[in-house]
Amino acid sequence: MLVDTKHIPAYNLEKAVKNPERGVKIRRKILENNLKKRESLINLPYRNYDYSKVLGACCENVIGYIPVPIGVAGPLLVDDKKYYIPMATTEGCLIASTNRGCRAIEKSGVKSRLISDGMTRAPVVRFPSIVKASDAVTWIKDTDNFAALKLSFDSTSRFAKLQKISTHIAGRYLFIRFVAETGDAMGMNMISKGTECCLHALQRHFPEMEILSLSGNVCTDKKPSAINWLQNRGKSVVCECIISSEVVASVLKTTTKALIDLNISKNMVGSAIAGSIGGFNAHAANIVTAIFIATGQDAAQNISSSNCMTIMEPWGQNGEDLYVSCTMPSIEIGTIGGGTILPAQSACLDMLGVRGPHEDIPGANAKQLARIVCASVVAGEISLMAALASGHLVKSHLKYNRSYSGKSALGLGLSCGSVGSCDR
């Protein structure tokens, strides 16, 4: 075979045979011949998929696709507008529980605000001495020099707008953190291009500067970090809602006092004891990841995007109502580029009314999607905390998150009673 003899690279099959699906089929055959269990790929589908959208954009050496169940929660009222939230997950009870949270805040709705918007990239460079590194910091902080760097950065894209630069010295190493708006794109490629241009401009003033890496891990991308929690990355959003004591009792099956006590002991004290960075919440990552997969985001960016502080306070004249807020400082999200171009993911963005670039205001769709994500986290937080406060967590998961030969755990005689956290 031409692939075996290296006449056609295996990664280039789709172009070589001028038929993406046929190229995938051939690659599967080659892989099957090298597997101990040739039947391993039987249940991995590959037909009837538009691979032309994938090639050169989303995946290499393609052998098929993974069908992930997708459900909907809602309606969720955000800033007086109703949304139906697409969530792709294999965790039973997650969508049902989020749906209950949506119902709990149906009357009051969620109010959202975007606090800041700025994707980051932080290269690491090295100087001959700390003196030279310090000189570079002084040069960058000069207003005129920043303006020159901004001119270079902004010239690389119609949408990239440099906002600020921060510097961090460690010995002879200098980490330069660029912050920029990137329109409706999540923006990593865009900001990387602008940053590279600035580095070359900086090197003309400091020829002794050695560029070690375009990313020096102070960005910080796809790793837990205090800098994203404290200084933000991507979209910084805060949402709030007020739930009446009647709804707390009838929908959430608990009390305002129980929820507030649990939020303090679990989300605040427990997270502090664990040394958590940005984890002062019950399960923000569950909702963020499910929406990210559904809408074609980079799923690995759930790490920083799930940074969240959930606050619960007594509200109203007698303090019997419940005030809830979620603060999320680093939602890395976009509505163009990456997986957002795929048909199914585009459909989910369409559901939310934020597909592609905004027609009039660059960046408005991505900002709105970030607000929707944060509001959805509020719904998810409320319901799970209520399940824990009322002792219904195990009951709900026995019903919705366990299966054996197609039968639920309840069907196997494992029922514990009412399913509080998944009441819909």
PALUMKOL-483150 format. One record per residue (C-alpha): residue in one letter; x, y, z. Coordinates in Angstrom, 1 decimal, always signed. Example, Ala and Ser with C-alpha at 12.3 -4.5 7.8 and 13.67 -1.06 7.14 Angstrom:
+------+--------+--------+--------+
! paba !      x !      y !      z !
+------+--------+--------+--------+
!    A !  +12.3 !   -4.5 !   +7.8 !
!    S !  +13.7 !   -1.1 !   +7.1 !
+------+--------+--------+--------+
END
This chain:
+------+--------+--------+--------+
! paba !      x !      y !      z !
+------+--------+--------+--------+
!    M !   +0.0 !   +0.0 !   +0.0 !
!    L !   +1.2 !   +3.5 !   -0.8 !
!    V !   +0.8 !   +4.5 !   +2.9 !
!    D !   +2.9 !   +1.6 !   +4.1 !
!    T !   +5.7 !   +2.5 !   +1.6 !
!    K !   +5.5 !   +6.2 !   +2.7 !
!    H !   +4.5 !   +7.4 !   -0.8 !
!    I !   +1.4 !   +8.9 !   +0.8 !
!    P !   +1.7 !  +10.2 !   +4.4 !
!    A !   -1.1 !   +8.7 !   +6.6 !
!    Y !   -2.0 !  +12.2 !   +7.8 !
!    N !   -2.6 !  +13.3 !   +4.2 !
!    L !   -5.0 !  +10.6 !   +3.1 !
!    E !   -8.0 !  +12.8 !   +2.7 !
!    K !   -6.3 !  +15.1 !   +0.3 !
!    A !   -4.6 !  +12.3 !   -1.6 !
!    V !   -7.8 !  +10.4 !   -2.3 !
!    K !   -9.8 !  +13.7 !   -2.8 !
!    N !  -12.6 !  +12.3 !   -0.6 !
!    P !  -12.4 !  +13.0 !   +3.2 !
!    E !  -14.7 !  +10.1 !   +4.2 !
!    R !  -12.8 !   +7.6 !   +2.1 !
!    G !   -9.6 !   +8.9 !   +3.5 !
!    V !  -10.9 !   +8.2 !   +7.0 !
!    K !  -12.1 !   +4.8 !   +6.0 !
!    I !   -8.6 !   +3.9 !   +4.7 !
!    R !   -6.9 !   +5.2 !   +7.8 !
!    R !   -9.2 !   +3.0 !   +9.9 !
!    K !   -8.3 !   -0.1 !   +7.9 !
!    I !   -4.6 !   +0.6 !   +8.4 !
!    L !   -5.2 !   +1.1 !  +12.2 !
!    E !   -7.3 !   -2.1 !  +12.4 !
!    N !   -4.4 !   -4.1 !  +11.0 !
!    N !   -2.1 !   -2.8 !  +13.8 !
!    L !   -4.5 !   -3.4 !  +16.7 !
!    K !   -4.6 !   -6.6 !  +18.7 !
!    K !   -8.4 !   -6.5 !  +18.6 !
!    R !   -9.3 !   -5.6 !  +15.0 !
!    E !  -13.0 !   -5.3 !  +16.0 !
!    S !  -12.2 !   -2.4 !  +18.4 !
!    L !  -13.4 !   +0.2 !  +15.9 !
!    I !  -16.8 !   -1.4 !  +15.1 !
!    N !  -18.7 !   +0.9 !  +17.5 !
!    L !  -16.7 !   +4.0 !  +16.6 !
!    P !  -18.8 !   +5.7 !  +13.8 !
!    Y !  -17.3 !   +7.5 !  +10.9 !
!    R !  -19.9 !   +7.7 !   +8.1 !
!    N !  -22.2 !  +10.7 !   +7.3 !
!    Y !  -19.9 !  +13.3 !   +8.8 !
!    D !  -18.7 !  +16.5 !   +7.1 !
!    Y !  -14.9 !  +16.0 !   +7.5 !
!    S !  -14.2 !  +19.0 !   +5.2 !
!    K !  -15.0 !  +21.2 !   +8.3 !
!    V !  -12.5 !  +19.2 !  +10.4 !
!    L !   -9.5 !  +19.1 !   +8.1 !
!    G !   -6.9 !  +21.7 !   +8.8 !
!    A !   -9.0 !  +23.1 !  +11.6 !
!    C !  -10.1 !  +20.8 !  +14.4 !
!    C !   -8.4 !  +17.3 !  +14.3 !
!    E !   -5.7 !  +15.3 !  +12.5 !
!    N !   -5.4 !  +11.6 !  +11.7 !
!    V !   -9.2 !  +11.3 !  +11.9 !
!    I !  -10.7 !   +7.9 !  +12.4 !
!    G !  -14.3 !   +8.9 !  +13.2 !
!    Y !  -16.2 !  +10.9 !  +15.7 !
!    I !  -17.6 !  +10.4 !  +19.2 !
!    P !  -21.4 !  +10.9 !  +19.6 !
!    V !  -22.0 !  +12.6 !  +22.9 !
!    P !  -25.5 !  +12.9 !  +24.3 !
!    I !  -26.8 !  +16.4 !  +24.4 !
!    G !  -29.7 !  +17.7 !  +26.4 !
!    V !  -31.3 !  +21.0 !  +27.2 !
!    A !  -32.0 !  +22.9 !  +30.4 !
!    G !  -34.3 !  +25.8 !  +30.7 !
!    P !  -35.8 !  +28.1 !  +30.0 !
!    L !  -33.2 !  +30.2 !  +31.8 !
!    L !  -34.2 !  +33.9 !  +32.2 !
!    V !  -31.0 !  +36.0 !  +31.8 !
!    D !  -31.4 !  +39.8 !  +31.8 !
!    D !  -35.1 !  +39.4 !  +30.9 !
!    K !  -34.5 !  +37.1 !  +28.0 !
!    K !  -35.2 !  +33.4 !  +27.9 !
!    Y !  -32.5 !  +30.9 !  +26.8 !
!    Y !  -32.6 !  +27.1 !  +26.4 !
!    I !  -29.2 !  +25.8 !  +27.4 !
!    P !  -27.6 !  +23.0 !  +25.3 !
!    M !  -25.4 !  +20.7 !  +27.5 !
!    A !  -23.4 !  +17.8 !  +26.2 !
!    T !  -22.6 !  +15.3 !  +28.9 !
!    T !  -22.5 !  +11.6 !  +29.9 !
!    E !  -23.2 !  +12.4 !  +33.6 !
!    G !  -26.8 !  +11.5 !  +34.4 !
!    C !  -28.7 !  +13.9 !  +36.6 !
!    L !  -26.5 !  +16.9 !  +35.6 !
!    I !  -29.0 !  +18.4 !  +33.1 !
!    A !  -32.0 !  +17.5 !  +35.2 !
!    S !  -30.5 !  +19.2 !  +38.2 !
!    T !  -29.5 !  +22.3 !  +36.2 !
!    N !  -33.1 !  +22.4 !  +34.8 !
!    R !  -34.4 !  +22.5 !  +38.4 !
!    G !  -32.1 !  +25.4 !  +39.1 !
!    C !  -33.5 !  +27.2 !  +36.1 !
!    R !  -37.0 !  +26.6 !  +37.4 !
!    A !  -36.0 !  +27.9 !  +40.9 !
!    I !  -34.9 !  +31.3 !  +39.4 !
!    E !  -37.7 !  +31.4 !  +36.8 !
!    K !  -39.6 !  +34.2 !  +38.5 !
!    S !  -36.8 !  +36.5 !  +39.4 !
!    G !  -34.4 !  +35.7 !  +36.6 !
!    V !  -30.6 !  +36.2 !  +36.6 !
!    K !  -28.9 !  +39.6 !  +36.2 !
!    S !  -25.5 !  +39.5 !  +34.6 !
!    R !  -22.6 !  +41.9 !  +34.1 !
!    L !  -19.4 !  +41.6 !  +32.1 !
!    I !  -16.7 !  +43.1 !  +34.2 !
!    S !  -13.7 !  +42.8 !  +31.8 !
!    D !  -12.7 !  +41.2 !  +28.5 !
!    G !   -9.1 !  +40.4 !  +27.7 !
!    M !   -7.4 !  +37.2 !  +26.5 !
!    T !   -3.8 !  +36.9 !  +27.6 !
!    R !   -0.4 !  +35.6 !  +26.3 !
!    A !   +2.8 !  +35.8 !  +28.3 !
!    P !   +6.1 !  +35.0 !  +26.6 !
!    V !   +9.3 !  +34.4 !  +28.6 !
!    V !  +12.5 !  +36.1 !  +27.6 !
!    R !  +15.9 !  +36.2 !  +29.1 !
!    F !  +18.5 !  +38.9 !  +29.5 !
!    P !  +22.2 !  +38.9 !  +30.3 !
!    S !  +21.6 !  +40.4 !  +33.7 !
!    I !  +18.9 !  +41.5 !  +36.1 !
!    V !  +19.9 !  +45.1 !  +35.2 !
!    K !  +19.0 !  +44.6 !  +31.5 !
!    A !  +15.8 !  +42.8 !  +32.5 !
!    S !  +14.9 !  +45.7 !  +34.7 !
!    D !  +15.7 !  +48.2 !  +32.0 !
!    A !  +13.3 !  +46.4 !  +29.7 !
!    V !  +10.5 !  +46.6 !  +32.3 !
!    T !  +11.1 !  +50.4 !  +32.6 !
!    W !  +11.0 !  +50.7 !  +28.8 !
!    I !   +7.7 !  +48.8 !  +28.5 !
!    K !   +6.0 !  +50.8 !  +31.2 !
!    D !   +6.8 !  +54.1 !  +29.4 !
!    T !   +3.5 !  +55.5 !  +27.9 !
!    D !   +5.0 !  +56.3 !  +24.5 !
!    N !   +6.7 !  +52.9 !  +24.3 !
!    F !   +3.5 !  +51.1 !  +25.2 !
!    A !   +1.7 !  +53.1 !  +22.5 !
!    A !   +4.3 !  +51.9 !  +19.9 !
!    L !   +3.9 !  +48.3 !  +21.0 !
!    K !   +0.1 !  +48.7 !  +20.8 !
!    L !   +0.4 !  +50.0 !  +17.3 !
!    S !   +2.5 !  +46.9 !  +16.3 !
!    F !   +0.1 !  +44.6 !  +18.1 !
!    D !   -3.1 !  +46.0 !  +16.7 !
!    S !   -1.7 !  +46.0 !  +13.1 !
!    T !   -1.8 !  +42.2 !  +13.1 !
!    S !   -5.6 !  +41.9 !  +13.2 !
!    R !   -8.8 !  +43.9 !  +12.6 !
!    F !  -10.1 !  +42.7 !  +15.9 !
!    A !   -7.1 !  +42.4 !  +18.2 !
!    K !   -6.9 !  +45.4 !  +20.5 !
!    L !   -4.0 !  +45.5 !  +23.0 !
!    Q !   -5.3 !  +46.7 !  +26.4 !
!    K !   -2.3 !  +46.5 !  +28.7 !
!    I !   +1.0 !  +44.8 !  +29.5 !
!    S !   +2.2 !  +43.5 !  +32.8 !
!    T !   +5.7 !  +42.3 !  +33.6 !
!    H !   +7.1 !  +39.8 !  +36.1 !
!    I !  +10.8 !  +39.4 !  +36.7 !
!    A !  +12.4 !  +36.2 !  +38.1 !
!    G !  +16.2 !  +36.6 !  +38.0 !
!    R !  +17.3 !  +37.1 !  +34.4 !
!    Y !  +13.9 !  +35.9 !  +33.2 !
!    L !  +11.2 !  +38.4 !  +32.2 !
!    F !   +7.6 !  +37.3 !  +31.7 !
!    I !   +5.6 !  +39.8 !  +29.7 !
!    R !   +1.8 !  +39.3 !  +30.0 !
!    F !   -0.1 !  +40.8 !  +27.1 !
!    V !   -3.9 !  +41.5 !  +27.5 !
!    A !   -6.1 !  +42.1 !  +24.5 !
!    E !   -9.6 !  +42.1 !  +23.3 !
!    T !  -10.1 !  +39.6 !  +20.5 !
!    G !  -13.6 !  +40.2 !  +19.1 !
!    D !  -15.9 !  +37.2 !  +19.0 !
!    A !  -13.0 !  +34.7 !  +18.8 !
!    M !  -11.7 !  +33.0 !  +22.0 !
!    G !   -8.5 !  +34.6 !  +20.7 !
!    M !   -5.4 !  +32.5 !  +21.4 !
!    N !   -4.2 !  +32.5 !  +17.8 !
!    M !   -5.0 !  +36.2 !  +17.4 !
!    I !   -3.2 !  +37.3 !  +20.6 !
!    S !   -0.2 !  +35.0 !  +19.9 !
!    K !   +0.3 !  +36.7 !  +16.5 !
!    G !   +0.2 !  +40.1 !  +18.0 !
!    T !   +2.5 !  +39.2 !  +20.9 !
!    E !   +5.1 !  +37.7 !  +18.5 !
!    C !   +5.0 !  +41.0 !  +16.5 !
!    C !   +5.6 !  +43.0 !  +19.8 !
!    L !   +8.5 !  +40.7 !  +20.8 !
!    H !  +10.3 !  +41.4 !  +17.5 !
!    A !   +9.7 !  +45.1 !  +18.0 !
!    L !  +11.1 !  +44.9 !  +21.6 !
!    Q !  +14.1 !  +42.9 !  +20.4 !
!    R !  +15.1 !  +45.8 !  +18.1 !
!    H !  +15.5 !  +48.0 !  +21.2 !
!    F !  +17.1 !  +45.2 !  +23.3 !
!    P !  +19.1 !  +43.0 !  +20.8 !
!    E !  +20.6 !  +41.1 !  +23.7 !
!    M !  +17.1 !  +39.8 !  +24.7 !
!    E !  +16.7 !  +36.1 !  +24.1 !
!    I !  +13.1 !  +34.9 !  +23.3 !
!    L !  +12.7 !  +31.5 !  +25.0 !
!    S !   +9.1 !  +30.8 !  +24.3 !
!    L !   +5.9 !  +32.6 !  +23.1 !
!    S !   +4.2 !  +31.1 !  +26.1 !
!    G !   +5.9 !  +31.2 !  +29.5 !
!    N !   +3.0 !  +29.8 !  +31.5 !
!    V !   +2.1 !  +33.1 !  +33.1 !
!    C !   -0.7 !  +33.4 !  +30.5 !
!    T !   -2.0 !  +31.0 !  +32.1 !
!    D !   -3.6 !  +28.5 !  +29.6 !
!    K !   -5.1 !  +25.2 !  +30.7 !
!    K !   -3.5 !  +25.0 !  +34.1 !
!    P !   -4.7 !  +26.0 !  +37.6 !
!    S !   -3.3 !  +29.4 !  +38.4 !
!    A !   -3.8 !  +32.3 !  +40.9 !
!    I !   -3.0 !  +34.9 !  +38.2 !
!    N !   -6.2 !  +34.0 !  +36.2 !
!    W !   -8.2 !  +34.0 !  +39.4 !
!    L !   -6.9 !  +37.4 !  +40.5 !
!    Q !   -6.1 !  +39.2 !  +37.2 !
!    N !   -8.7 !  +37.6 !  +34.9 !
!    R !   -8.4 !  +35.9 !  +31.6 !
!    G !  -10.9 !  +36.0 !  +28.8 !
!    K !  -14.3 !  +37.2 !  +30.0 !
!    S !  -14.9 !  +38.2 !  +33.6 !
!    V !  -18.6 !  +37.8 !  +34.5 !
!    V !  -20.7 !  +38.1 !  +37.6 !
!    C !  -24.3 !  +37.0 !  +37.9 !
!    E !  -26.9 !  +37.3 !  +40.7 !
!    C !  -30.5 !  +36.2 !  +41.4 !
!    I !  -33.0 !  +36.3 !  +44.3 !
!    I !  -35.1 !  +33.3 !  +45.2 !
!    S !  -38.1 !  +33.6 !  +47.4 !
!    S !  -38.4 !  +31.4 !  +50.5 !
!    E !  -41.5 !  +29.8 !  +49.0 !
!    V !  -39.5 !  +28.7 !  +46.0 !
!    V !  -36.7 !  +27.5 !  +48.2 !
!    A !  -39.1 !  +25.3 !  +50.0 !
!    S !  -41.3 !  +24.1 !  +47.1 !
!    V !  -38.7 !  +23.7 !  +44.3 !
!    L !  -35.4 !  +23.2 !  +46.1 !
!    K !  -36.9 !  +21.2 !  +49.1 !
!    T !  -34.7 !  +23.0 !  +51.7 !
!    T !  -34.4 !  +26.3 !  +53.6 !
!    T !  -32.5 !  +29.5 !  +53.0 !
!    K !  -30.6 !  +29.0 !  +56.3 !
!    A !  -29.5 !  +25.5 !  +55.4 !
!    L !  -28.2 !  +26.7 !  +52.0 !
!    I !  -26.3 !  +29.6 !  +53.5 !
!    D !  -24.8 !  +27.4 !  +56.2 !
!    L !  -23.7 !  +24.8 !  +53.7 !
!    N !  -22.3 !  +27.4 !  +51.3 !
!    I !  -20.1 !  +28.7 !  +54.1 !
!    S !  -18.9 !  +25.3 !  +55.3 !
!    K !  -18.5 !  +23.6 !  +51.9 !
!    N !  -17.7 !  +26.3 !  +49.3 !
!    M !  -15.8 !  +28.7 !  +51.5 !
!    V !  -14.2 !  +26.8 !  +54.5 !
!    G !  -13.8 !  +23.4 !  +52.7 !
!    S !  -12.3 !  +25.0 !  +49.6 !
!    A !   -9.9 !  +27.0 !  +51.8 !
!    I !   -8.8 !  +23.9 !  +53.7 !
!    A !   -8.2 !  +22.2 !  +50.3 !
!    G !   -6.0 !  +25.1 !  +49.2 !
!    S !   -8.3 !  +25.5 !  +46.2 !
!    I !   -7.6 !  +28.2 !  +43.5 !
!    G !  -10.8 !  +29.5 !  +42.1 !
!    G !  -12.7 !  +26.5 !  +43.4 !
!    F !  -15.1 !  +28.3 !  +45.8 !
!    N !  -18.1 !  +26.6 !  +44.3 !
!    A !  -20.0 !  +23.3 !  +44.2 !
!    H !  -19.5 !  +22.1 !  +40.6 !
!    A !  -19.2 !  +25.0 !  +38.2 !
!    A !  -16.9 !  +22.8 !  +36.0 !
!    N !  -19.8 !  +20.5 !  +35.3 !
!    I !  -21.9 !  +23.2 !  +33.7 !
!    V !  -19.0 !  +24.9 !  +32.0 !
!    T !  -17.7 !  +21.7 !  +30.4 !
!    A !  -21.1 !  +20.6 !  +29.2 !
!    I !  -21.8 !  +23.9 !  +27.5 !
!    F !  -18.3 !  +24.1 !  +26.1 !
!    I !  -18.6 !  +20.7 !  +24.5 !
!    A !  -22.0 !  +21.5 !  +23.1 !
!    T !  -20.9 !  +24.9 !  +21.6 !
!    G !  -17.5 !  +23.9 !  +20.2 !
!    Q !  -15.2 !  +25.5 !  +22.8 !
!    D !  -11.8 !  +24.1 !  +23.8 !
!    A !  -12.9 !  +21.7 !  +26.5 !
!    A !   -9.4 !  +21.8 !  +28.1 !
!    Q !  -10.0 !  +25.4 !  +28.9 !
!    N !  -12.7 !  +24.4 !  +31.5 !
!    I !   -9.8 !  +24.6 !  +34.0 !
!    S !   -9.6 !  +28.3 !  +34.2 !
!    S !  -13.1 !  +29.0 !  +32.8 !
!    S !  -14.6 !  +27.1 !  +35.8 !
!    N !  -13.0 !  +29.5 !  +38.3 !
!    C !  -16.0 !  +30.6 !  +40.3 !
!    M !  -17.0 !  +32.0 !  +43.7 !
!    T !  -20.5 !  +31.2 !  +44.7 !
!    I !  -22.0 !  +33.5 !  +47.4 !
!    M !  -25.3 !  +32.9 !  +49.2 !
!    E !  -26.8 !  +35.5 !  +51.6 !
!    P !  -30.2 !  +36.0 !  +53.4 !
!    W !  -32.4 !  +38.5 !  +51.6 !
!    G !  -35.7 !  +40.3 !  +52.2 !
!    Q !  -37.2 !  +42.0 !  +55.3 !
!    N !  -37.0 !  +38.9 !  +57.4 !
!    G !  -33.9 !  +37.3 !  +55.7 !
!    E !  -35.9 !  +34.3 !  +54.6 !
!    D !  -35.4 !  +34.8 !  +50.9 !
!    L !  -32.1 !  +33.7 !  +49.2 !
!    Y !  -29.6 !  +35.9 !  +47.3 !
!    V !  -27.1 !  +34.0 !  +45.1 !
!    S !  -24.2 !  +35.3 !  +43.1 !
!    C !  -21.5 !  +33.6 !  +41.0 !
!    T !  -18.3 !  +35.5 !  +40.1 !
!    M !  -16.3 !  +33.9 !  +37.2 !
!    P !  -13.2 !  +35.9 !  +36.4 !
!    S !  -11.7 !  +33.8 !  +33.5 !
!    I !  -14.2 !  +32.4 !  +31.0 !
!    E !  -12.2 !  +31.6 !  +27.9 !
!    I !  -14.8 !  +31.5 !  +25.2 !
!    G !  -15.7 !  +32.4 !  +21.6 !
!    T !  -18.3 !  +32.1 !  +18.9 !
!    I !  -16.1 !  +31.8 !  +15.9 !
!    G !  -13.1 !  +29.6 !  +15.2 !
!    G !  -12.1 !  +26.2 !  +16.5 !
!    G !  -14.9 !  +23.7 !  +17.1 !
!    T !  -17.6 !  +26.4 !  +16.7 !
!    I !  -17.5 !  +25.9 !  +12.9 !
!    L !  -18.7 !  +22.3 !  +13.1 !
!    P !  -22.4 !  +21.9 !  +12.1 !
!    A !  -23.7 !  +20.4 !  +15.4 !
!    Q !  -21.8 !  +22.9 !  +17.5 !
!    S !  -23.0 !  +25.8 !  +15.3 !
!    A !  -26.6 !  +24.6 !  +15.8 !
!    C !  -26.2 !  +24.9 !  +19.6 !
!    L !  -24.8 !  +28.4 !  +19.2 !
!    D !  -27.8 !  +29.2 !  +17.0 !
!    M !  -30.1 !  +27.9 !  +19.8 !
!    L !  -28.6 !  +30.6 !  +22.0 !
!    G !  -28.6 !  +33.3 !  +19.3 !
!    V !  -24.8 !  +33.8 !  +19.4 !
!    R !  -23.5 !  +31.9 !  +16.4 !
!    G !  -20.6 !  +33.5 !  +14.5 !
!    P !  -19.4 !  +37.1 !  +14.7 !
!    H !  -21.9 !  +39.8 !  +15.8 !
!    E !  -23.1 !  +41.8 !  +12.8 !
!    D !  -22.8 !  +45.2 !  +14.4 !
!    I !  -20.6 !  +45.0 !  +17.5 !
!    P !  -17.4 !  +42.9 !  +17.3 !
!    G !  -17.2 !  +40.7 !  +20.4 !
!    A !  -20.8 !  +41.0 !  +21.5 !
!    N !  -21.7 !  +37.4 !  +20.8 !
!    A !  -18.8 !  +36.0 !  +22.7 !
!    K !  -19.5 !  +38.3 !  +25.6 !
!    Q !  -23.2 !  +37.2 !  +25.7 !
!    L !  -22.2 !  +33.6 !  +25.6 !
!    A !  -20.0 !  +34.1 !  +28.6 !
!    R !  -22.9 !  +35.7 !  +30.5 !
!    I !  -25.1 !  +32.7 !  +29.6 !
!    V !  -22.5 !  +30.3 !  +30.8 !
!    C !  -22.2 !  +32.1 !  +34.2 !
!    A !  -26.0 !  +32.3 !  +34.5 !
!    S !  -26.2 !  +28.6 !  +33.8 !
!    V !  -23.6 !  +28.0 !  +36.5 !
!    V !  -25.9 !  +29.9 !  +39.0 !
!    A !  -28.7 !  +27.4 !  +38.2 !
!    G !  -26.4 !  +24.4 !  +38.6 !
!    E !  -25.0 !  +25.7 !  +41.9 !
!    I !  -28.4 !  +26.3 !  +43.4 !
!    S !  -29.7 !  +22.9 !  +42.6 !
!    L !  -26.7 !  +20.8 !  +43.7 !
!    M !  -26.4 !  +22.8 !  +46.9 !
!    A !  -30.1 !  +22.2 !  +47.6 !
!    A !  -29.6 !  +18.5 !  +47.0 !
!    L !  -26.7 !  +18.4 !  +49.5 !
!    A !  -28.5 !  +20.5 !  +52.1 !
!    S !  -31.6 !  +18.3 !  +51.9 !
!    G !  -29.7 !  +15.0 !  +51.7 !
!    H !  -31.1 !  +14.1 !  +48.3 !
!    L !  -27.8 !  +13.8 !  +46.3 !
!    V !  -27.4 !  +10.0 !  +46.5 !
!    K !  -31.1 !   +9.4 !  +45.8 !
!    S !  -31.0 !  +11.5 !  +42.7 !
!    H !  -27.8 !   +9.8 !  +41.3 !
!    L !  -29.2 !   +6.4 !  +42.0 !
!    K !  -32.1 !   +7.2 !  +39.7 !
!    Y !  -30.4 !   +9.2 !  +37.0 !
!    N !  -26.7 !   +8.3 !  +37.0 !
!    R !  -26.5 !   +4.5 !  +37.4 !
!    S !  -27.4 !   +1.9 !  +34.9 !
!    Y !  -27.0 !   -1.8 !  +34.5 !
!    S !  -28.0 !   -3.6 !  +31.3 !
!    G !  -30.2 !   -0.7 !  +30.5 !
!    K !  -32.0 !   -0.6 !  +33.8 !
!    S !  -31.7 !   +2.2 !  +36.4 !
!    A !  -30.5 !   +1.5 !  +39.9 !
!    L !  -34.0 !   +2.1 !  +41.1 !
!    G !  -35.1 !   -0.8 !  +38.9 !
!    L !  -32.6 !   -3.0 !  +40.8 !
!    G !  -34.3 !   -2.3 !  +44.1 !
!    L !  -31.9 !   +0.4 !  +45.2 !
!    S !  -34.5 !   +3.1 !  +45.6 !
!    C !  -34.0 !   +5.6 !  +48.4 !
!    G !  -37.2 !   +7.6 !  +48.0 !
!    S !  -37.8 !  +10.9 !  +46.4 !
!    V !  -35.3 !  +12.3 !  +44.0 !
!    G !  -34.8 !  +15.8 !  +45.3 !
!    S !  -32.0 !  +17.2 !  +43.3 !
!    C !  -33.5 !  +16.2 !  +40.0 !
!    D !  -37.1 !  +17.3 !  +40.5 !
!    R !  -38.1 !  +19.0 !  +37.3 !
+------+--------+--------+--------+
END
